[in-house]
């Protein structure tokens, strides 16, 4: 472990700035988690970087506490559907990556903790590390995204990681998607202390978002969800506490399509972001727009939502976080929800 890294507990004051009501999980198991607008901050607190050596690669073995957002898919006939709860009934308490490549994840599901060890393998097609296992008749999986960029514009991160987790009940003789399925998007890393962040002034960030769009009435992963990706640009003004940006160049992966593969959306699609920064953490509202005449199923138009993010590295080198959104029924699409994560790196002209 690098000696300079230090841990500080997540505080109520830091969460109150996020503009949402706070709630706490039960005394069983951990201390109070922080819930803001459907996002959950693990109660274990944050690690802060004091030098450029405090990278995730150098800190194998530490327990990181993610920011996370989740959906709950229920396959029972009387409660069938998908929801995105705004509570801490399910979240990721901690994640540890060992020097041997094993990943240990502690889940909180309905106020009960389960710790799972994952043996992992690389999935080159998704620039990710993947592991899956079974425990107590439930299946679990974790997928860490090592690069959200493209071949022409790689986007590896030193201080922050993005991840997707899922768990589902596995009943004997039933199909894999039976019972209740939880799916999480999250981010974790080594945060920026407030002192170097406040002296940064302003900075520009370029990165990516990735998430799932779910049809609320259809919990089937094949017919009721699709993957959405986009290019993210942020502009942060640390003097005034403002942050804003946009997402463009979207691609989607429709799991129910005849020809599976990533398909670009029209370049008339854009997500606009406006938010505020306090103590190294920021929240923002976002809206999807489409100035073209494309169908709703191939558009981000009408989606609205929020995001929660943090600055990472000793001097704000990276930002990352989670986002969630919603779109009402249209003429061609059902009610939909969107959950995902984002990460971005500071542009060279803002380096100190």
N, C-alpha and C positions, 0 to 999 in steps of 0.2 A: 504494500500500500504506500502511496506517496504521502509523506508526512504532512504536507501543507493543507490537504483537504480537511474541511471541518463541517460538522453537522449542526443544524439549527432546527428546532421544532417549528412546524407550521403553526402560525399564530392566528387567533381570531381576528386581530387587527388587519393582518394581511389579506384575510378572506373577505372582510367586511367591505373593502374597497371594490369588490367585484360587482356590487350593485344588485345582489340577490339575497334572498333570505337564507340564513344559516340553519342547518339542522345537524343533529348528531346521531350516530348509530347507538345501539344499546350498549350497556356496559360489557356485554359479552359478544365478541371477544375483546377488541382492543380499546384504546382510548378514543376520544371523540374524533371522528373523521369530519371533514368540512365539505358541505354540499352547497353548490351554488348553481342554480339554474339547470340542474341535471348533470353537472360535472362533479366528480368526487376527487378530493385531494386526500391521499392516504394520511393517517394520523402520525406516521413514523417520522415525518419531517424531511428536510431537504439537505443534500450535500452541496457545499459551496466550493468553487474552485479558487484557490489563491495563487496558482501559477499555471503556466501553459503545460506543465507536466501532469496536471490533474485531469487527464483524459479518461474516458471510459475504459480504454484498452489497458491503462495503467492501474485501474481500480477494480480489477476482477476480484470477486469475493465480497464486495460491499453489498448490503441490502439497500436497493433504491426504492423509493416510494413514488409510484406513478401518479400522474393525473389521468383519469379515465372517464369514459362515457360508455354506456352499454344499452343493448336492446335485449328484450326478453321475448322469445318466440315460443308460443304454446300450441302444441299439436292436438290437445284434447278437444273433443267435439264441442263441448259447452263453453270453452274459453278460447277457441281457436283464433290466432292472430298474432300480430307483432306490436309491441309497445316499446317506448323509450322512457322508462321511469325517471322521475326527477327526485330520486332518493338514493340512499346508500344501501339498498337491499342487496346489491351486488357490486363489488369493485375489486380491483387488484390492490392488495395491501403492500406487497413487496415483490421485487424480482432480483435475483442474484445470478450472475453469470460467473461460473468458476473458470479457473485457468485451464481446465481440461475440456472446456466447451460445453459442459452440462449447464442447464438453466433450471433454477429452482424458483417456482412461482407460488405465492400464497394468495389464495382467493378468499374473499368473503362472499358467501352466498346465503341469503336469508339468515344473516347473523351467525353463521357458522364458518369457521376457518378450515380450509383444506390446503395443505402444502404438497405440491407435486414436483417431482424430479423429472426433467426431460432430457433424454439423449437427443442430440440435434444433428441435422444434416443440412447441407446447402442446397437451395433451389435456385439455380442460376437464372432461370427464366423470369423469376420474380425478384432477383437481387435480394434474397432473404435467407434466413436460417430458420429451419422448421423442426419442430419436435412434437410428438403425440404419444399418448399413453392412456391406459385405463386404470381406474381406481374406484372401488366400491360401486361397481356397475355403472359408472359414468365414464365417458370418454372426454379427454382433455387435449388441447393442442395450444401451441404458442408459435408465433411467427414474428421474428424480428426483421425489420426491413433495414438492410445495410446501405441501400442507395435508392433514393426516390427519384433520381434524375434520369437522364437519357444517355445514349452512347455519345452524343455530341456534347452534352453538358452534364457530366457526372455530379452527383450531389452527396458524397460521403460526408459523414459528420464525426467530429472528434469528441464532442462533449455531450451529445444528446442522442437518444435512440427512440425510434417509433416502433410500436408493436401491436399485433392483433392477437387476442386470446379468445378461445371459445371452450365451452363445456356443455355436454348434453347427457341426459339420462339414457342409458343403454339397457333396454329391457330384453330378456331372453326371447328369441324368436321374433322380435319386432325389427322393423327397418331402423337404420341408424338414426334418422330424425324422428324420434318418438319421445313423448314426454315434453319436458321444458328444456329449451336451448338458450343459453346466455352467450352473447357475443360482445366483446369489449374492444374498443380502440383506445390506445393510451400512449403516453410519452413520459420519459424519465431521463435524468442526466445530472450533470454537475452545474448547479446554477451560478449566476453571476452575483457577487456581493454588491450591495447597494452603492458603495463608494466609487468604484471604477465605472459603474453604470451611469451614475449621475454626472460624471465628468465627460461622458462620451459626446454630449451635445446632440448630434443627429446622426443617423445612419440609415443606409438602405440595405435591404435584404432580398435575396432571390432564392426561391425554393419551390416546394411542391406540396400538394394536398392529395390525400387518398382516402376513400371511404366507400361505404355501401349505401345505396338507395334501396329502401324496403317498401313494399306494398303492405300497408298495415293489416289488410284482411287475408294475406296469404303468407303463412310462415315457411312455405317450401322454398328452400334455397335455390332450387333450379328455376322455378317459375316466378318467384316473388322478390328477387333482388338482382341488382346489377352493381358492378364496381365502377366508380367514377374517379378519374384522376385529372389534375390540372396544374398549371404553372402559377406559382404564387409570387407576388411582388409586395414588399412591405416598405414603408417609410416611417421611421420612428424619430420623434422629436423628444428627447429626454428632458430638455429644458422646460417645455410646456406640458409634458406628460401626454402627448398625443401620438396615436399610431393609426395608420390607414394603409389601404392597399387594394389590390384586385387580384382575381384569379382568371386566367385565360387559357387558351389552347387545351381544351378539354378532350379527353378520350374516355370511352366507356367500354365495359366488357359485359355484354348481356349474356347471362348464363343460359338463357332459354333460346338463344338465337340459333338459326339453322347452321350458320357458319360462325363458329366460336372464334373470337379474336377481338382485339381492341379496335374500336371504330371511332374516328374523330367526330366531335360535334362541330357544327358550323361556327365559324369564327365570329359570328354575331353574339355569341354567348359570353357573358362576363359576370363575375361576382364582385360586388363592391363592398369594401370593408371600412368601418369607422369605429375607433375605439380609444381607450385611455390606458395610461401606464401608471402604476404606483408600486414602489418597492420591488422592482424587478419582475412584476407579474402584470399582465394586461388582459382586459376583456374587450370584446368588440361585437358589434352587430354586423350582420352581413345580409345582402340581398342579391338574388340571382335575377339577371335580366337577359332578354334575347330580343334584339332589334330586328331579327329576321322573321320569316314566316314559316319556320319549321314546326313540326308537330311537338306537342308537349313531351312526349316520351323521348325525344332527342334534344331536350332543352333543359337548361337550369332556370329558365324564367318562372317566376312565381314562388320559388323557394326563398324562405327567410329563416334566419337562425342567429346563433351566437357562437362565439369562440372564446376559449380561455387559454392563454399562453404564458410562457416564461422565457427569460433570457438565460443563456448558458455560456460557459467558458469564463475565464478570469476577467475578460473585458467585453462582454456582450458579443462574442464572435458568432453565436448562433441563437436562433429562436425556435421554439417548437410548442405544440399544444394540441388541444382537441377541439372539435367543432361539432355542432349538431344543428339540424334544421328540419323544416316541415313544409309541405305543399298540400293545399286543399285539393279536392277532387276537381279534375278538368273534364273536358268532353271526351278525352281518350285515355286518361290515366286515373287510377284510384287515388285515394289519400295516401301520401307517401311521407316517410321520414328519412333523414340522412344523418349518419354518424360517421366520423372519421378523425384523422389526425393530419397535422401539417408540420413541416420543418423547413428552415431556411438558413442560409449562411450570409454573413455580412459581406457586402461588396468591398473590393480592395480600396476604393477611394475614401472609404470611411474608416480604414484602419488607423490606429493611433501609433 
